[in-house]
């Protein structure tokens, strides 16, 4: 079934390797850096979570990886390597060859990500027509197979329906079917369950996991849901104001965070909050991207802030055992 | 919600049929105005195609004794709608003119629709330099009064039907170009276009499979309105003597020729005018229906039983679990 052109990389090499990615946004008040030196890598079969609050640059990172940045944004530095090629330096035609069989993305809002006037069977079959040159009928057969796989009941009849005739969960399944159609090495899931209710969320996450195991994909999960990260991801990258503040294996990071921001996020899970008391939260709000302070990006909200944090921006230092954090005082947190 | 619950029962009994879109003629039957429009257009098209076989040379045959006769039932079939100043049968001339009018207006509208939309979609989807280039071309065409170019070109070249079609087509291209550019520019930022790009769809496929189907109903509506404009422009050209040349006749030319007798013989002008109005109104009604019928999210409106329409819940039947 797989007729991929490039040789499949070995399991130890990362399927997706992002290095020092920088994205600039031009706004009416000047250029701001939305993503600043983000690096991470995922192997096949592993799941990496990009965690952070709204506006921290996680979606922007994902969009630059798949090459869908807005005209107002431009990648100004770094590399995105898949199968040994830097996708940022490929011609549009070469990029298109990678899009689908190597890299694909599941969007958050499934209703707008599907064409409202095309029957879903035809849409899901489209990747096959483009990359494998199948006829419309053959592609539709493939689409029905995929719809069966992602758990759409009566797929043969439903293939003729339009997106608005499906429920939210079913639409997300359709989108996932389209994304995995060509057996990608890397699947990016941009908050795939945010718009769904909790039971459907669990079903979708289970479907994603099953597909990942079956097809041996690397998954990049973009989310702000700590529970999803804890259950689902192997590694986590915590982002704040366009930079990576901490990264490492999920279990390690969540049990002993080495950055005060990660700590704050974990503390604000309302699990053991008391009735009548305010919910714990990280005070303040993230800095405006146009006015990121020269020192540590988190200084304004940090409980540990000192004079050195205002002066000097901490770099992302390896703290051993495959983890790293961008804090001058991460050892203190570790001990606490 | 009571209507919703009652309708849920029959819908669920026929599960396989529910997913098949209804046949278009059944949808047309639900909209009586559009159905009437379709009938009128079919009749006009049949008359335009085959009418001349039946009337022979009646459209040109003069009978000065029978000049300016009002419509009456006593003068046989060809006197039914009266005669013009040279005693020619208005009915025969209307039938003859239908062929000429449609053979100018339809190709002109189709040409400008196809060329204008293709350029506009391409420009709007790609944006940037290609967009500015296409828009400047549209501005240049629009900045000339179209009648003036028509007069100049038709004066220099012979005023043949082909030249009239070409001139009218070029003059109307900017309308479609601008509309389709605006549609494409809006649609290219939709998420499903991004989604198509994530699996490497080439831009021509995106334009053809994702953008055109959504822009098309709008463009067709514009085209039917433009159909009327093109017929009227053709009649003004004919009036100026550089359009359809006698002894050929078009509806517009008939209106123009009959104008001076408007006070004494209204039928010479009013009847061809009525033919133009009837044709364009029918086309517009049909376009309005087509816009709903081609939109999968709106199509259910046409499948509701007639009595319940309007009074029923604003929920498509297939959305009711």
Interface residues (C-beta under 8 A of the other chain):
Chain A: X66 X67 X68 X71 X95 X96 X97 X98 X99 X100 X103 X104 X105 X107 X109 X112 X113 X114 X115 X116 X117 X118 X126 X127 X130 X131 X154 X157 X158 X160 X161 X162 X164 X165 X175 X178 X179 X181 X182
Chain B: X15 X16 X19 X20 X21 X127 X190 X191 X192 X194 X195 X196 X197 X198 X199 X200 X201 X202 X205 X209 X210 X213 X214 X294 X295 X296 X297 X316 X318 X319
